[in-house]
């Protein structure tokens, strides 16, 4: 928590006690990431619709610690909001969004998280119950596996591979089913872990691989598309409930406007960056047997039914 002190000192006192409403937002991505576009649009719309009402302070690049620390800080009131991907940590039912191979394509992701569907409202309600108000959902994109040389063309190629994964139980189950040795590490530690040989592989969308320069310490990238963890722009529920009522719909509108830009930018960047990563020296493996990953994914669904609920898994799978 020591990492929080410098940033929090910039905004001491109660945000709501000031004429100008201070909103402190953190995220752990570099400033070159599409999160900057999201928050830029958010601030722009707020200023356009509510001129002079908000002072949005953004702390990128893990300046205020880890995503877990963001959640803790929002609960005690030293941080107002964050863009993060820790929904499964907030409530295990939300691990449904992290299940491997749960999404068919981009349109399916949109149906689940960007359409105002019943399943989206259900997910938003779970987060609200746990103390967080979702302003909008974002995206990192479909994830690919990079290694220090091993080529991954089907699930069996993962046998014995030491790979960093997020600390997401369904993923640990799936990667073990695929024969890998999954090692959960915070995102902020991935580069050094690859560089030092703590793990020999990782998996992320191309934008993360590019902006975090994983291509410097990896040799191949296999276009597995095995998962797509969304992200969420959340405020502490306590902060949300103190906002003046006349500002709330505008705050939601601003966040959703930014989300549309972020999602589109992330998808375009991920498409474009495969070529850039190839030019940087990564060997790209394109001939992937994606169906070979299905059995391990189904194993993770079955193992998750007790905590997520089969009805919620099916609701996401069947969203159109």
C-alpha positions in Angstrom: 0.0 0.0 0.0 3.0 2.3 0.3 2.8 3.0 -3.4 -0.5 4.7 -2.9 0.8 7.5 -0.6 2.3 9.8 -3.3 -0.7 9.8 -5.5 -3.3 10.1 -2.7 -1.4 13.0 -1.2 -2.3 14.9 -4.4 -6.0 14.7 -3.6 -6.2 14.8 0.2 -9.6 15.5 1.7 -13.1 14.6 0.7 -13.8 14.9 -3.0 -17.4 15.6 -2.3 -16.7 18.4 0.1 -15.3 20.5 -2.7 -17.2 22.7 -5.3 -15.3 20.9 -8.0 -15.8 17.1 -7.8 -12.4 15.4 -7.7 -12.4 11.9 -9.2 -9.2 9.9 -8.8 -8.9 7.1 -11.4 -6.1 4.5 -11.6 -5.0 1.8 -14.0 -1.9 -0.3 -14.5 -1.4 0.1 -18.3 1.3 2.3 -20.0 0.2 5.7 -21.1 0.4 4.5 -24.7 -2.4 2.0 -24.1 -6.0 2.5 -25.3 -7.1 3.2 -21.8 -5.7 6.7 -22.3 -8.2 7.2 -25.2 -11.0 5.9 -23.0 -10.2 8.3 -20.1 -9.5 11.2 -22.5 -13.0 10.8 -24.0 -14.5 10.4 -20.6 -13.0 13.7 -19.4 -13.9 15.4 -22.7 -17.6 14.5 -22.4 -17.8 15.4 -18.7 -16.3 18.8 -19.5 -18.7 19.3 -22.4 -21.8 18.3 -20.5 -20.9 19.5 -17.0 -18.3 22.3 -17.6 -16.1 22.9 -14.6 -17.9 20.3 -12.3 -15.2 17.6 -12.4 -11.5 17.4 -11.9 -10.6 13.9 -13.1 -7.1 12.9 -12.0 -5.7 9.8 -13.8 -2.8 7.7 -12.4 -1.6 5.3 -15.1 1.1 2.7 -15.3 0.5 1.2 -11.8 1.6 4.4 -10.1 -0.8 3.6 -7.3 0.0 0.0 -7.0 -1.6 -3.2 -8.2 -5.2 -3.8 -9.3 -5.9 -5.6 -6.0 -4.7 -2.5 -4.2 -7.1 -0.4 -6.2 -10.0 -2.5 -5.0 -8.9 -2.1 -1.4 -8.3 1.6 -1.8 -11.8 2.1 -3.3 -13.3 0.4 -0.4 -11.6 2.6 2.2 -12.1 5.8 0.1 -8.5 6.7 -0.8 -9.2 6.0 -4.5 -12.5 6.8 -6.3 -12.3 4.5 -9.4 -10.2 2.4 -11.7 -10.1 0.5 -14.9 -9.1 -3.0 -14.2 -9.9 -6.7 -14.9 -10.4 -8.0 -11.4 -14.1 -8.8 -11.6 -13.6 -12.5 -10.7 -11.7 -11.4 -7.6 -14.6 -9.2 -6.6 -17.1 -12.1 -7.0 -16.4 -15.6 -8.2 -19.6 -15.6 -10.3 -17.9 -13.0 -12.5 -15.3 -15.5 -13.5 -17.8 -16.4 -16.2 -16.3 -13.6 -18.2 -12.9 -15.1 -17.9 -13.7 -18.7 -19.0 -11.5 -19.9 -21.9 -13.2 -20.1 -25.2 -16.5 -18.6 -23.8 -16.7 -16.0 -26.6 -17.2 -16.9 -30.3 -16.0 -13.6 -31.7 -16.2 -9.8 -31.3 -19.9 -9.7 -32.0 -20.5 -12.2 -29.1 -18.4 -10.0 -26.7 -20.6 -7.1 -27.8 -23.8 -9.0 -27.1 -22.6 -9.9 -23.6 -21.1 -6.6 -22.5 -22.0 -3.7 -24.8 -25.6 -4.1 -25.6 -27.5 -3.4 -22.4 -28.6 -7.0 -22.5 -30.2 -8.9 -19.6 -26.9 -10.8 -19.0 -25.0 -7.5 -18.9 -27.4 -6.0 -16.3 -27.0 -9.2 -14.3 -23.2 -8.8 -14.3 -23.4 -5.1 -13.4 -25.8 -5.9 -10.5 -23.3 -8.4 -9.1 -20.6 -5.8 -9.0 -22.9 -3.2 -7.4 -23.8 -5.7 -4.7 -20.1 -6.0 -3.9 -19.5 -2.3 -3.7 -18.5 -1.2 -7.2 -20.5 0.7 -9.8 -19.7 -0.3 -13.4 -19.7 2.7 -15.6 -18.8 0.8 -18.8 -17.0 -2.4 -19.9 -13.8 -2.3 -22.0 -11.6 -4.8 -23.7 -8.0 -6.0 -24.0 -8.8 -8.5 -26.8 -8.5 -12.1 -27.7 -5.3 -13.5 -26.2 -2.3 -15.2 -27.8 0.5 -17.3 -26.4 4.1 -16.1 -26.6 7.0 -18.4 -25.7 10.8 -18.4 -25.7 10.8 -20.5 -28.8 8.3 -23.3 -28.5 5.6 -23.2 -31.2 2.0 -23.8 -30.0 -0.2 -25.1 -32.8 -2.6 -27.2 -30.6 -3.4 -27.8 -27.0 -1.0 -30.7 -26.7 1.9 -28.4 -27.5 1.4 -26.8 -24.1 2.6 -29.9 -22.3 5.1 -29.1 -19.6 5.2 -25.4 -20.5 5.9 -22.9 -17.6 3.5 -20.1 -18.5 2.4 -17.0 -16.6 -1.4 -16.6 -16.5 -3.6 -14.2 -14.5 -4.7 -15.5 -11.1 -8.0 -16.7 -12.5 -9.1 -20.2 -11.3 -10.9 -21.3 -14.5 -7.7 -20.5 -16.4 -5.5 -22.5 -14.0 -7.9 -25.4 -14.5 -7.9 -25.1 -18.3 -4.1 -24.7 -18.6 -3.5 -27.7 -16.4 -6.0 -29.6 -18.5 -4.0 -28.6 -21.5 -0.8 -30.0 -19.8 0.9 -26.7 -19.0 2.3 -25.5 -15.7 0.4 -22.2 -15.1 2.0 -19.7 -12.8 -0.1 -16.8 -11.7 1.8 -13.5 -11.4 0.7 -9.8 -11.4 0.9 -8.2 -14.8 3.5 -5.7 -13.5 5.9 -8.6 -12.9 5.5 -10.4 -16.3 8.4 -8.8 -18.2 11.0 -9.4 -15.5 9.7 -13.0 -14.9 10.2 -13.7 -18.7 13.6 -12.0 -18.7 14.8 -13.9 -15.7 13.4 -17.3 -16.9 11.0 -17.6 -13.9 8.5 -18.6 -16.7 9.2 -19.3 -20.3 5.8 -18.2 -21.8 2.9 -15.8 -21.2 -0.4 -15.0 -22.9 -2.0 -11.6 -23.6 -3.6 -9.6 -26.4 -1.2 -8.1 -28.9 -1.7 -4.6 -27.5 -0.4 -5.7 -24.1 2.5 -7.6 -25.7 3.5 -4.6 -27.7 3.1 -1.8 -25.1 4.8 -3.9 -22.4 7.6 -4.9 -24.8 7.2 -8.6 -24.2 8.6 -9.2 -27.7 12.0 -8.2 -26.3 12.1 -11.4 -24.1 10.0 -13.8 -26.2 10.6 -15.5 -29.6 7.2 -16.8 -30.9 3.6 -15.8 -30.8 0.8 -18.4 -31.5 -2.6 -16.9 -32.5 -4.6 -19.2 -30.2 -7.3 -16.7 -29.4 -8.1 -19.0 -26.4 -9.7 -16.3 -24.2 -10.7 -12.7 -24.0 -10.8 -11.1 -20.5 -12.8 -7.9 -20.5 -12.0 -4.9 -18.3 -14.3 -2.6 -16.4 -14.3 1.1 -15.5 -15.7 1.1 -12.0 -16.3 3.6 -9.2 -16.5 2.8 -5.6 -20.2 2.4 -4.8 -19.8 4.7 -1.8 -18.3 7.4 -4.2 -21.1 6.8 -6.8 -23.8 7.2 -4.2 -22.4 10.6 -3.1 -22.3 12.0 -6.6 -25.0 14.7 -7.1 -27.9 13.0 -8.9 -27.8 15.5 -11.8 -24.3 14.3 -12.7 -24.8 10.5 -12.6 -26.3 9.9 -16.1 -23.6 12.2 -17.6 -20.9 10.2 -15.9 -22.3 7.0 -17.3 -22.7 8.6 -20.8 -19.1 9.8 -20.7 -17.7 6.4 -19.6 -19.7 4.6 -22.3 -18.6 7.1 -25.0 -15.0 6.4 -24.0 -15.6 2.7 -23.9 -16.7 2.6 -27.5 -13.5 4.3 -28.5 -11.3 2.1 -26.4 -12.9 -1.2 -27.6 -12.6 -0.1 -31.3 -9.0 1.1 -30.7 -8.0 -2.1 -28.9 -9.5 -4.3 -31.7 -7.8 -2.3 -34.4 -4.5 -2.2 -32.5 -4.6 -5.9 -31.9 -5.2 -6.6 -35.6 -2.4 -4.2 -36.7 0.1 -5.2 -34.1 0.4 -8.8 -35.2 2.4 -7.5 -38.2 4.4 -5.1 -36.1 5.3 -7.8 -33.6 6.3 -10.0 -36.5 8.5 -7.2 -37.8 10.0 -6.8 -34.3 11.3 -10.4 -34.5 8.5 -12.6 -33.1 7.8 -15.7 -35.2 4.0 -15.8 -35.7 2.3 -19.2 -35.7 -1.0 -18.9 -37.5 -2.1 -22.5 -38.2 -3.8 -23.1 -34.9 -6.1 -26.1 -34.2 -8.5 -24.0 -32.0 -10.9 -26.9 -31.4 -8.1 -28.8 -29.7 -8.5 -26.4 -26.8 -12.2 -27.1 -26.4 -12.0 -30.1 -24.1 -9.8 -28.3 -21.6 -12.1 -25.3 -21.7 -15.2 -27.5 -21.0 -13.3 -29.0 -18.1 -12.9 -25.5 -16.6 -16.7 -24.8 -17.1 -17.6 -28.0 -15.3 -15.2 -27.2 -12.4 -16.6 -23.6 -12.2 -20.3 -24.6 -12.0 -20.4 -24.6 -8.2 -19.0 -21.0 -7.9 -20.4 -19.4 -11.1 -23.7 -21.3 -11.7 -24.4 -23.2 -14.8 -27.3 -20.9 -15.7 -24.9 -17.9 -15.9 -22.4 -19.8 -17.9 -25.2 -20.8 -20.4 -26.5 -17.2 -20.4 -23.1 -15.9 -21.6 -22.6 -18.8 -24.0 -26.0 -18.2 -25.6 -25.9 -14.4 -25.8 -26.7 -13.0 -29.3 
